[in-house]
Amino acid sequence: MWERILVIVRKEFTQMLRHPRMRLTLFLPPLLQLIVFGYAVNMDIDNIRLGWMDGDRTPASRDLLDRFTGSDRFQVRALPESEDDVRRLLDSGEVQAVVRVLPGFAADLARGRRTQVQLLLDGANSNSATLISSYASQIVGGYAARAAIDQNRLRVMARVATSINNTQSPRLQARTRIWFNPDLKSSNYFVPGVMSNILLVVTVMLTAMAIVREKELGTMEQLLVTPIRPIELILGKIVPAAFVGIVDVLIITAAAILIFHIPFRGSPLLLGFCAVLFLLTSLGIGLFISTISSTQQQAVMSSFLFAAPTFMLSGFMFPIRNMPVAVQYFTYLNPLRYFLEIVRGIVLKGTGADVLWPQMLALLIYGVCIMTLAAVRFRRRLE
């Protein structure tokens, strides 16, 4: 039995690695995908183009301006004088936000009155607007805290999503500590998820095409007249695809650590074990696609048709909690969701099996069910 399986495995490796172009196709695209997601897909916002509209023109307003220009995120590009100027700057995209200091800003601070700083945002990109608002709120909040310390008897409120109340009562100071990703780098969040997507796409496509190729070339009948049994043919076809997937994961992990300096806090052995659990699902899906496809072109299109919604509903880019409730329940049927949680937990948090066992159990159940169903259907198709 094992000799016959090894013959099929050797045959598959020979076909996959025979042409230099095919070798590049197997290992170069995953690396390029990592670079794209690591550098191009970046949710961090730096060098924010800011407009400053100072209606007070006092040392207090200039001090607030210094706080914005002294940060690494904001660059003052324009000094609008009127509402028309503000509208023109935002409409043309010359600035992404305008901070407007109202007249009487310093006087209100000195008298302990409520004072406001208005922030006008370009909301065409909701994610950018949210981050810019958060950054501006931090600066205004820091300025308000400083003013409250200097004027111990005043109550200072700075709007733009921040409010600090400080009277003669005891002060309460909040200190924030961010775990697992202190610098809030997008690459630390996206890159670990790339290996999940790559493992899915590569193994599904390779498994589906490896079997369909035999049908398309007319060699499937030749294999069936040999002593090879259907289960041996299945194992011989999926083992090379699993090997390529594991190698791609190793390449992606090494590149993530060396190029993007992604912290790897967990156990590599646990990650490898979970990858094997996920392979049961992805290989089973590829095997199932092979039973409904007659040509390699159909297999490729079916693989992409499956991978696109699976990728979008995995929580890779969009948090599952932000999705509609009906869609959230639907994501429980997505095995990529569980593997993505495992990868991020192991890589970023150093989480162990004592925490990740529900996701591991889900992958095992899905993998066994899908692989069994695909194998039974494939065997019936051959018979």
VOMIBA-727850 format. One record per residue (C-alpha): x, y, z; residue number from 1. Coordinates in pm, 1 decimal. Layout:
REM residues N
(atom (X, Y, Z), NUM)
...
REM end
This chain:
REM residues 383
(atom (0.0, 0.0, 0.0), 1)
(atom (259.2, 254.1, 107.7), 2)
(atom (478.8, 173.3, -191.6), 3)
(atom (191.9, 255.9, -426.4), 4)
(atom (118.0, 579.0, -238.8), 5)
(atom (484.2, 681.8, -257.7), 6)
(atom (479.4, 621.8, -633.3), 7)
(atom (185.1, 861.9, -673.1), 8)
(atom (350.9, 1116.7, -441.0), 9)
(atom (675.0, 1102.4, -640.2), 10)
(atom (479.1, 1142.0, -962.8), 11)
(atom (299.0, 1450.5, -828.6), 12)
(atom (618.7, 1613.3, -707.9), 13)
(atom (778.9, 1549.0, -1045.7), 14)
(atom (489.9, 1717.7, -1226.3), 15)
(atom (479.3, 2014.5, -988.6), 16)
(atom (853.1, 2083.7, -978.0), 17)
(atom (949.0, 1983.6, -1330.2), 18)
(atom (908.3, 2330.2, -1483.5), 19)
(atom (1091.2, 2634.7, -1338.3), 20)
(atom (781.4, 2847.8, -1397.2), 21)
(atom (570.6, 2610.6, -1187.3), 22)
(atom (824.8, 2622.0, -903.8), 23)
(atom (805.4, 3000.2, -901.2), 24)
(atom (426.2, 2984.2, -907.3), 25)
(atom (418.5, 2767.7, -596.1), 26)
(atom (652.5, 2969.4, -377.3), 27)
(atom (695.9, 3323.2, -516.6), 28)
(atom (331.1, 3447.1, -508.4), 29)
(atom (294.4, 3377.7, -133.4), 30)
(atom (601.3, 3588.4, -66.0), 31)
(atom (471.6, 3867.6, -289.6), 32)
(atom (136.5, 3853.6, -113.2), 33)
(atom (311.7, 3893.6, 219.7), 34)
(atom (498.2, 4200.7, 94.6), 35)
(atom (177.3, 4353.8, -43.7), 36)
(atom (-14.6, 4309.7, 280.3), 37)
(atom (283.1, 4408.7, 491.8), 38)
(atom (360.3, 4734.2, 312.1), 39)
(atom (68.8, 4836.5, 90.7), 40)
(atom (-229.8, 4735.8, 305.4), 41)
(atom (-156.9, 4964.6, 595.7), 42)
(atom (-425.0, 5111.4, 818.1), 43)
(atom (-181.4, 5338.0, 999.0), 44)
(atom (-208.6, 5707.9, 910.7), 45)
(atom (95.5, 5935.4, 917.8), 46)
(atom (167.0, 6277.1, 768.5), 47)
(atom (-193.1, 6390.6, 805.9), 48)
(atom (-259.6, 6703.7, 600.9), 49)
(atom (-406.5, 6953.9, 845.9), 50)
(atom (-565.0, 7293.0, 805.8), 51)
(atom (-547.5, 7534.9, 1100.6), 52)
(atom (-812.2, 7804.1, 1141.5), 53)
(atom (-723.0, 8020.6, 1440.5), 54)
(atom (-1006.3, 8252.9, 1535.8), 55)
(atom (-849.4, 8347.3, 1868.4), 56)
(atom (-484.7, 8427.6, 1783.2), 57)
(atom (-358.8, 8413.7, 2141.0), 58)
(atom (-61.8, 8241.5, 2306.6), 59)
(atom (-300.0, 7967.5, 2422.4), 60)
(atom (-416.0, 7887.0, 2068.1), 61)
(atom (-57.1, 7899.0, 1940.2), 62)
(atom (44.5, 7660.3, 2216.6), 63)
(atom (-222.9, 7416.4, 2098.3), 64)
(atom (-96.3, 7455.7, 1741.7), 65)
(atom (256.2, 7369.0, 1860.1), 66)
(atom (123.0, 7046.9, 2004.7), 67)
(atom (-19.1, 6945.6, 1667.9), 68)
(atom (290.8, 7042.5, 1469.5), 69)
(atom (517.7, 6883.9, 1729.7), 70)
(atom (358.1, 6543.3, 1682.0), 71)
(atom (479.9, 6300.1, 1417.9), 72)
(atom (137.3, 6259.4, 1259.4), 73)
(atom (16.9, 6608.7, 1162.7), 74)
(atom (152.0, 6852.2, 906.1), 75)
(atom (-11.5, 7194.1, 876.7), 76)
(atom (-62.7, 7255.8, 505.4), 77)
(atom (-304.4, 7551.1, 504.5), 78)
(atom (-426.1, 7839.6, 720.8), 79)
(atom (-784.5, 7904.6, 606.5), 80)
(atom (-940.3, 8237.9, 697.4), 81)
(atom (-1308.0, 8170.2, 623.3), 82)
(atom (-1567.5, 7898.5, 591.6), 83)
(atom (-1531.9, 7909.3, 214.4), 84)
(atom (-1159.9, 7839.4, 245.7), 85)
(atom (-1230.8, 7540.6, 470.4), 86)
(atom (-1486.2, 7400.7, 226.4), 87)
(atom (-1249.9, 7445.8, -67.7), 88)
(atom (-961.4, 7272.7, 110.7), 89)
(atom (-1171.6, 6972.4, 211.3), 90)
(atom (-1342.9, 6945.2, -127.0), 91)
(atom (-1014.2, 6951.3, -317.2), 92)
(atom (-843.4, 6706.1, -80.4), 93)
(atom (-562.9, 6949.4, 2.3), 94)
(atom (-623.0, 6875.4, 369.1), 95)
(atom (-776.2, 6579.4, 546.4), 96)
(atom (-890.8, 6772.2, 851.2), 97)
(atom (-929.8, 7130.4, 973.3), 98)
(atom (-891.9, 7234.0, 1336.7), 99)
(atom (-1089.0, 7546.2, 1418.3), 100)
(atom (-1014.3, 7740.4, 1735.9), 101)
(atom (-1308.8, 7963.8, 1816.6), 102)
(atom (-1273.8, 8327.1, 1930.1), 103)
(atom (-1249.1, 8363.0, 2306.8), 104)
(atom (-1065.4, 8033.4, 2347.9), 105)
(atom (-796.6, 8170.2, 2584.0), 106)
(atom (-1044.5, 8389.6, 2775.1), 107)
(atom (-1275.0, 8096.0, 2841.6), 108)
(atom (-982.3, 7888.8, 2964.6), 109)
(atom (-871.6, 8163.5, 3200.7), 110)
(atom (-1222.4, 8207.4, 3345.9), 111)
(atom (-1292.8, 7837.8, 3378.7), 112)
(atom (-1570.0, 7837.3, 3121.2), 113)
(atom (-1653.0, 7564.6, 2877.9), 114)
(atom (-1448.6, 7604.0, 2563.8), 115)
(atom (-1450.0, 7410.1, 2241.1), 116)
(atom (-1213.6, 7315.4, 1963.4), 117)
(atom (-1387.8, 7217.4, 1642.7), 118)
(atom (-1250.5, 6942.1, 1421.1), 119)
(atom (-1376.9, 6921.4, 1061.8), 120)
(atom (-1298.1, 6592.9, 887.9), 121)
(atom (-1307.0, 6453.0, 536.3), 122)
(atom (-1531.1, 6151.8, 600.5), 123)
(atom (-1505.3, 5995.4, 254.5), 124)
(atom (-1274.5, 5736.0, 410.2), 125)
(atom (-1445.1, 5644.4, 735.7), 126)
(atom (-1145.8, 5454.0, 870.8), 127)
(atom (-908.6, 5746.5, 815.9), 128)
(atom (-1157.7, 5990.8, 965.1), 129)
(atom (-1193.8, 5777.2, 1276.6), 130)
(atom (-818.5, 5750.8, 1327.2), 131)
(atom (-760.1, 6122.4, 1264.9), 132)
(atom (-1032.8, 6207.9, 1514.6), 133)
(atom (-869.1, 5979.2, 1769.6), 134)
(atom (-524.5, 6131.6, 1715.3), 135)
(atom (-660.0, 6485.5, 1742.3), 136)
(atom (-854.9, 6395.3, 2054.7), 137)
(atom (-537.9, 6272.0, 2219.9), 138)
(atom (-356.9, 6598.5, 2148.4), 139)
(atom (-645.9, 6815.6, 2262.2), 140)
(atom (-689.3, 6595.1, 2566.6), 141)
(atom (-323.3, 6631.3, 2655.1), 142)
(atom (-348.2, 7007.5, 2622.0), 143)
(atom (-660.7, 7012.2, 2837.8), 144)
(atom (-488.8, 6803.7, 3104.9), 145)
(atom (-195.1, 7043.8, 3106.4), 146)
(atom (-428.5, 7342.9, 3137.5), 147)
(atom (-610.3, 7171.1, 3424.6), 148)
(atom (-283.2, 7121.7, 3610.2), 149)
(atom (-178.3, 7482.2, 3556.4), 150)
(atom (-520.8, 7608.3, 3665.1), 151)
(atom (-604.9, 7381.6, 3953.0), 152)
(atom (-937.8, 7553.2, 4025.1), 153)
(atom (-1078.6, 7547.2, 3670.4), 154)
(atom (-1294.7, 7295.0, 3488.7), 155)
(atom (-1172.5, 7245.4, 3136.5), 156)
(atom (-1355.7, 7062.9, 2866.9), 157)
(atom (-1197.3, 7006.7, 2526.4), 158)
(atom (-1432.2, 6854.3, 2273.4), 159)
(atom (-1337.8, 6632.8, 1978.6), 160)
(atom (-1432.0, 6310.3, 2157.8), 161)
(atom (-1243.6, 6405.2, 2481.4), 162)
(atom (-1356.5, 6554.1, 2809.4), 163)
(atom (-1143.3, 6620.4, 3113.0), 164)
(atom (-1297.0, 6757.0, 3428.5), 165)
(atom (-1063.7, 6888.6, 3696.1), 166)
(atom (-1174.6, 7089.8, 3995.3), 167)
(atom (-1038.6, 7113.1, 4345.8), 168)
(atom (-1153.6, 6754.5, 4399.6), 169)
(atom (-893.0, 6476.6, 4380.9), 170)
(atom (-755.8, 6418.2, 4032.0), 171)
(atom (-815.5, 6094.4, 3843.3), 172)
(atom (-559.4, 6011.3, 3576.5), 173)
(atom (-608.2, 5732.3, 3323.8), 174)
(atom (-300.8, 5553.2, 3193.3), 175)
(atom (-332.1, 5333.0, 2886.1), 176)
(atom (-125.1, 5023.8, 2824.1), 177)
(atom (-167.9, 4834.7, 2497.2), 178)
(atom (-91.8, 4464.6, 2506.4), 179)
(atom (36.9, 4240.5, 2225.0), 180)
(atom (78.3, 4524.7, 1972.1), 181)
(atom (206.8, 4830.2, 2163.1), 182)
(atom (296.6, 5029.0, 1849.6), 183)
(atom (-43.6, 4955.7, 1688.1), 184)
(atom (124.9, 4846.7, 1363.5), 185)
(atom (-111.0, 4722.8, 1097.1), 186)
(atom (148.1, 4476.4, 971.1), 187)
(atom (147.9, 4297.8, 1306.5), 188)
(atom (-224.3, 4239.5, 1258.3), 189)
(atom (-237.1, 4157.9, 888.0), 190)
(atom (78.7, 3955.9, 825.8), 191)
(atom (-9.1, 3662.4, 1057.6), 192)
(atom (-339.3, 3634.9, 875.0), 193)
(atom (-166.1, 3614.2, 537.4), 194)
(atom (-32.5, 3266.8, 611.6), 195)
(atom (-387.9, 3147.5, 681.3), 196)
(atom (-511.8, 3275.8, 347.1), 197)
(atom (-212.1, 3140.0, 158.0), 198)
(atom (-245.7, 2795.2, 312.2), 199)
(atom (-611.9, 2784.8, 210.2), 200)
(atom (-571.4, 2906.3, -148.4), 201)
(atom (-258.9, 2705.2, -233.6), 202)
(atom (-374.9, 2371.5, -95.2), 203)
(atom (-730.3, 2397.1, -230.3), 204)
(atom (-613.7, 2486.8, -578.5), 205)
(atom (-334.0, 2231.4, -594.6), 206)
(atom (-555.9, 1946.1, -477.3), 207)
(atom (-837.9, 2032.9, -714.6), 208)
(atom (-610.9, 2078.4, -1016.2), 209)
(atom (-397.1, 1771.6, -948.7), 210)
(atom (-695.5, 1539.1, -980.4), 211)
(atom (-875.1, 1729.1, -1257.3), 212)
(atom (-554.6, 1730.5, -1459.6), 213)
(atom (-567.5, 1351.8, -1475.0), 214)
(atom (-925.4, 1367.1, -1605.0), 215)
(atom (-845.4, 1634.7, -1861.3), 216)
(atom (-540.4, 1451.5, -1996.8), 217)
(atom (-721.6, 1118.1, -2005.2), 218)
(atom (-477.4, 946.6, -1769.6), 219)
(atom (-732.2, 883.3, -1494.4), 220)
(atom (-851.8, 567.4, -1667.9), 221)
(atom (-493.0, 444.2, -1689.8), 222)
(atom (-452.0, 493.8, -1315.2), 223)
(atom (-775.4, 308.2, -1242.8), 224)
(atom (-662.4, -6.1, -1426.5), 225)
(atom (-350.9, -24.0, -1207.9), 226)
(atom (-353.1, -198.3, -866.8), 227)
(atom (-386.1, 143.9, -699.4), 228)
(atom (-701.7, 171.8, -490.3), 229)
(atom (-905.3, 496.1, -471.7), 230)
(atom (-794.3, 576.2, -114.3), 231)
(atom (-430.8, 532.6, -214.4), 232)
(atom (-481.8, 763.2, -512.5), 233)
(atom (-641.1, 1024.5, -286.4), 234)
(atom (-354.2, 1014.0, -37.1), 235)
(atom (-95.6, 1027.3, -312.2), 236)
(atom (-261.4, 1337.8, -455.5), 237)
(atom (-313.4, 1535.9, -133.9), 238)
(atom (20.5, 1470.8, 37.7), 239)
(atom (225.5, 1684.2, -209.5), 240)
(atom (-25.5, 1969.1, -179.5), 241)
(atom (-2.8, 1951.3, 199.5), 242)
(atom (376.1, 1956.8, 181.1), 243)
(atom (374.6, 2265.4, -42.0), 244)
(atom (133.2, 2439.1, 195.4), 245)
(atom (353.5, 2371.1, 497.5), 246)
(atom (661.6, 2496.6, 311.8), 247)
(atom (475.5, 2815.4, 217.5), 248)
(atom (379.6, 2868.4, 582.4), 249)
(atom (744.1, 2830.3, 686.1), 250)
(atom (853.5, 3079.7, 419.0), 251)
(atom (586.3, 3330.3, 519.2), 252)
(atom (663.9, 3295.5, 890.1), 253)
(atom (1037.5, 3340.1, 836.5), 254)
(atom (983.6, 3641.4, 609.0), 255)
(atom (738.8, 3797.2, 856.5), 256)
(atom (993.7, 3773.5, 1135.5), 257)
(atom (1297.7, 3882.4, 932.4), 258)
(atom (1141.3, 4151.2, 710.2), 259)
(atom (858.1, 4295.2, 917.1), 260)
(atom (991.0, 4201.7, 1262.3), 261)
(atom (661.2, 4044.3, 1361.5), 262)
(atom (686.1, 3919.3, 1720.8), 263)
(atom (643.6, 3543.0, 1748.2), 264)
(atom (545.9, 3482.3, 2108.7), 265)
(atom (389.6, 3137.0, 2090.6), 266)
(atom (492.3, 2779.9, 2021.6), 267)
(atom (602.6, 2693.2, 1665.0), 268)
(atom (508.6, 2329.8, 1727.4), 269)
(atom (155.6, 2426.2, 1827.1), 270)
(atom (124.7, 2642.8, 1515.0), 271)
(atom (242.8, 2353.4, 1299.5), 272)
(atom (-4.9, 2115.1, 1461.0), 273)
(atom (-292.7, 2358.2, 1405.2), 274)
(atom (-182.7, 2404.6, 1044.3), 275)
(atom (-212.1, 2028.0, 995.5), 276)
(atom (-564.6, 2039.7, 1141.5), 277)
(atom (-655.5, 2314.8, 898.1), 278)
(atom (-506.0, 2116.0, 611.0), 279)
(atom (-771.0, 1848.9, 664.1), 280)
(atom (-1033.3, 2107.6, 575.0), 281)
(atom (-855.4, 2278.6, 285.4), 282)
(atom (-748.0, 1951.7, 123.2), 283)
(atom (-1097.8, 1812.8, 164.9), 284)
(atom (-1244.0, 2118.7, -4.7), 285)
(atom (-998.2, 2083.4, -292.7), 286)
(atom (-1088.2, 1718.5, -326.6), 287)
(atom (-1457.3, 1804.8, -331.9), 288)
(atom (-1402.1, 2069.4, -601.2), 289)
(atom (-1225.4, 1807.3, -810.7), 290)
(atom (-1541.6, 1595.2, -809.7), 291)
(atom (-1754.1, 1875.9, -957.3), 292)
(atom (-1499.1, 2005.3, -1211.1), 293)
(atom (-1422.0, 1856.9, -1549.5), 294)
(atom (-1135.2, 2087.2, -1653.4), 295)
(atom (-852.2, 2268.8, -1480.0), 296)
(atom (-1011.8, 2601.3, -1570.4), 297)
(atom (-1329.5, 2502.4, -1389.0), 298)
(atom (-1124.8, 2392.7, -1089.1), 299)
(atom (-943.1, 2727.5, -1073.0), 300)
(atom (-1265.0, 2927.3, -1099.4), 301)
(atom (-1436.3, 2711.8, -837.4), 302)
(atom (-1140.1, 2756.9, -604.1), 303)
(atom (-1154.4, 3134.1, -634.5), 304)
(atom (-1532.0, 3128.8, -598.5), 305)
(atom (-1488.7, 2949.6, -266.7), 306)
(atom (-1183.5, 3144.3, -145.1), 307)
(atom (-1323.7, 3496.9, -194.0), 308)
(atom (-1621.5, 3481.5, 48.2), 309)
(atom (-1425.0, 3260.8, 286.7), 310)
(atom (-1152.8, 3523.7, 300.2), 311)
(atom (-1392.7, 3816.2, 344.6), 312)
(atom (-1592.0, 3645.5, 622.3), 313)
(atom (-1292.0, 3522.9, 820.0), 314)
(atom (-1227.2, 3844.0, 1012.2), 315)
(atom (-899.0, 3902.0, 828.7), 316)
(atom (-970.0, 4264.8, 740.7), 317)
(atom (-1314.6, 4336.9, 884.3), 318)
(atom (-1402.7, 4251.4, 1246.2), 319)
(atom (-1673.1, 3987.4, 1264.9), 320)
(atom (-1849.0, 4178.7, 1543.2), 321)
(atom (-1910.2, 4467.4, 1302.5), 322)
(atom (-2094.9, 4242.8, 1057.2), 323)
(atom (-2473.9, 4195.7, 1058.9), 324)
(atom (-2593.5, 3941.3, 1312.4), 325)
(atom (-2707.7, 3694.7, 1046.4), 326)
(atom (-2365.8, 3709.5, 881.2), 327)
(atom (-2193.2, 3662.2, 1216.8), 328)
(atom (-2375.7, 3331.5, 1264.9), 329)
(atom (-2281.6, 3231.3, 911.4), 330)
(atom (-1911.5, 3282.3, 987.7), 331)
(atom (-1923.6, 2992.2, 1232.5), 332)
(atom (-1935.2, 2767.9, 926.1), 333)
(atom (-1610.6, 2919.6, 799.2), 334)
(atom (-1306.4, 2711.0, 903.7), 335)
(atom (-1071.6, 2995.5, 808.6), 336)
(atom (-1219.8, 3199.9, 1093.4), 337)
(atom (-1097.5, 2950.0, 1352.8), 338)
(atom (-752.2, 2909.0, 1201.9), 339)
(atom (-710.3, 3285.5, 1178.4), 340)
(atom (-789.9, 3321.6, 1549.4), 341)
(atom (-537.2, 3047.9, 1625.3), 342)
(atom (-257.9, 3204.7, 1418.9), 343)
(atom (-302.3, 3551.7, 1565.6), 344)
(atom (-332.1, 3409.2, 1914.9), 345)
(atom (-12.5, 3206.1, 1886.6), 346)
(atom (196.2, 3462.9, 1700.0), 347)
(atom (91.9, 3787.5, 1869.4), 348)
(atom (-28.9, 3677.8, 2212.5), 349)
(atom (164.0, 3358.3, 2278.8), 350)
(atom (-163.5, 3181.0, 2353.6), 351)
(atom (-149.0, 2809.8, 2430.3), 352)
(atom (-370.9, 2513.1, 2364.8), 353)
(atom (-549.4, 2565.5, 2697.8), 354)
(atom (-712.0, 2876.0, 2547.8), 355)
(atom (-728.8, 2779.4, 2180.4), 356)
(atom (-872.9, 2430.4, 2222.9), 357)
(atom (-1228.3, 2533.0, 2112.0), 358)
(atom (-1093.9, 2659.1, 1779.1), 359)
(atom (-872.1, 2351.0, 1744.1), 360)
(atom (-1166.7, 2121.6, 1814.1), 361)
(atom (-1377.5, 2305.9, 1555.6), 362)
(atom (-1103.4, 2263.6, 1293.7), 363)
(atom (-1074.8, 1893.4, 1373.7), 364)
(atom (-1450.8, 1839.9, 1338.5), 365)
(atom (-1474.8, 2038.1, 1016.4), 366)
(atom (-1165.7, 1869.9, 874.5), 367)
(atom (-1280.6, 1515.9, 944.6), 368)
(atom (-1632.8, 1581.3, 812.5), 369)
(atom (-1524.7, 1760.1, 494.5), 370)
(atom (-1245.9, 1515.0, 415.4), 371)
(atom (-1474.8, 1215.2, 469.6), 372)
(atom (-1750.5, 1364.2, 253.6), 373)
(atom (-1508.1, 1456.4, -25.0), 374)
(atom (-1336.7, 1117.4, -17.6), 375)
(atom (-1668.1, 928.9, -34.1), 376)
(atom (-1790.9, 1145.0, -321.7), 377)
(atom (-1459.8, 1109.2, -506.5), 378)
(atom (-1461.7, 734.3, -462.7), 379)
(atom (-1816.2, 707.1, -597.2), 380)
(atom (-1717.6, 926.4, -891.0), 381)
(atom (-1429.4, 694.1, -973.9), 382)
(atom (-1643.3, 383.9, -942.5), 383)
REM end
